Amino acid sequence: MQVTDDIRTAAVEKLSLVLWRERELLEELHYRLEVEQLVLASGRTRWLAHATRDIDSLLATVRETEVLRAVAADGAAAAAGMSSNPSLAALAEACGEPWTTILTDHRDAFVTLTSEITTLADSNRHLISAGYRSARETLLALGESVDGYTADGVATAEPLRAGLLDRSL
């Protein structure tokens, strides 16, 4: 019985360590999205590519950590006598104290962080779209049409041609 409890404790402890790492990464993602938003709001697009690259790099690390979390969660579930791919709430319920409290705290933190990150990412997408529309309207007001972009992101524009309008109708 003691061996089983030790195995379960080791498996849940490993899961908790991975969850802490994932929480740290999500906090970092939240920060980097805030930085991107500040860059977008300030209109200083010089740093936008750098901010976006930072976010993309961090997202790759988050994806890798999600794989580690899934493996650790399956190990903890097996040690607790559960089937694979359990929810964090179910795992917390099955593990007993102090793990119930610890895993529930992790779950609550993930719910909060996910909501905040989603809201921030949506806001950043809105700012990027508004910036695109503004740049397009500015080019149109200058008498040019935006036809597309080159491989390095430079807008290709050609002057508007004079059109004929039949006013006799």
N, C-alpha and C positions, 0 to 999 in steps of 0.2 A: 504494500500500500504506500509506504514512504517513497519507494522508487518511482511509482506512478505520479505521486504529487511533485516530486523533484523534476521529473520529465516535463510535466505540465507547466510548472513554474518556469523552467528554463525556456520552454517554447513561447510562453506568453511574454516573458521578459524580452526575448529576442524580438517579438512582434512589437512590443512597446518601444524599443529602441528605434526600430524602423519607422514607427509612427511619429516619434519625436523628430526624426530626420525629415520626414515628409512635411510635418508642420513647419519646420524651419524653412524648408524650400518654398512652401506656399506663402509664408510671411515675406520671404525675399521676392517672390513673384508679385505680391501686393505692392511692395515698395517700388519695384521696377515699373509696374504699371502706373503708379503715382508719378514717377519721374517722367515717363512717356507722356502722361497727361499734362504735366507742367510744360514740357517742351512744346506740345501741340498748342496749348492755350497761349503760350508766350509768342507764338509765331516764329520762333527761332528754329527753323527746320534743319539747320546745319547738323544738329545732334539727333535728329529723328531716326536716321538709319542706324546710328550707334545704339540708341535706346531700344529699337526694335530687334536688333541683333542680340542684345543682352537678354531680352525676353525669350527669343527663340532658343538660345543656348540653355537658358534655365529650364524651359519647357522640356527639352530633351532629357535633362537630368531628372526632372519630375517624373517623366515616363519611365525611366530606368528604375527609379525608386518605387514606383507603383508595382513593377514586376517583383521587386524584392518584398514589398508588403504583401502581395498576393501569395507568394511562397511562404512567408512567415505566418500569415493568417491560416493557410492550409495546414501548416505544421502544428500551430496552436489548436486548431480545430481537431486534428487527429489525436493530439494528446488529451483533449477534453472529451473524446468519444463522439465528435460531431462529424457530419459529412463535410466534404470540401466546399470551398467558396462560401463561407458563412458571412452573414452581415456582422458588422462590428458590434451592433447592439445585441445580437444573439450570442456572440462570442463572449461579450462582457457578462451577460446573464449566466452563462454556463461556467465561467471560471471561478466565481466566488470572490470574496474580498481578499486582499485589497484591489485585486485586478478589476472587479466590476466598476469601482469608482474610477480607476485610472483609465480604463478603456472607454468608459462613458465620457470622461473629460476629453479624451482624444476625439471621440465622435462629435461632441458638441463644438469643439474647436474647428473641426473640419467643416461642419455645417455653416458656421459663422464665416470662416475664411472663404469658403466656396461662394457664398452669397455676396460677400464684399468684392471678391475678384470678378465675379460675373457682372456685377453692376459697373465696376470700374472699366472692364473690357468693353462693355456696351457703350459706355460714355466715350471711350477713346475711339471706337469705331465711328460714332456719331461725329466727333471732332474731325476725324480724317475725311469722312464723307463731305462735311461742310467745307473743309479746306479745298477739296477737289472741286466741288461745285463753284466755290469762289474763284479759284484759279481759272476754271473754264469760262466763267462769266467775264472775268477780266480780259482774257484773250479775245473773246467774242466782241467785247466792247472796243477793243483796239482794232477791230476790223480783220481779225484772223479767226480761222476755224481750227479747232484741234482735231486732227485726223487720227491720232494715236500716239504711241510712244516708241522710241527706239529701244534696243536691248539694254542700254545703260540708263533708261528712265527719263530721257530728255523728250519733251513734247515735240511732236512734229506738227507744224502748223503751215497752212498755206493761205495766202490772202483770199478774202472773199471776192467772188466774181460778181460783176454787175448782173442783175437779173432784169428781165423784161416783165412788165406788169400791164396787162390789158385792162384799162379802167373803163372801157366801153360797155362792159357787162353790167 
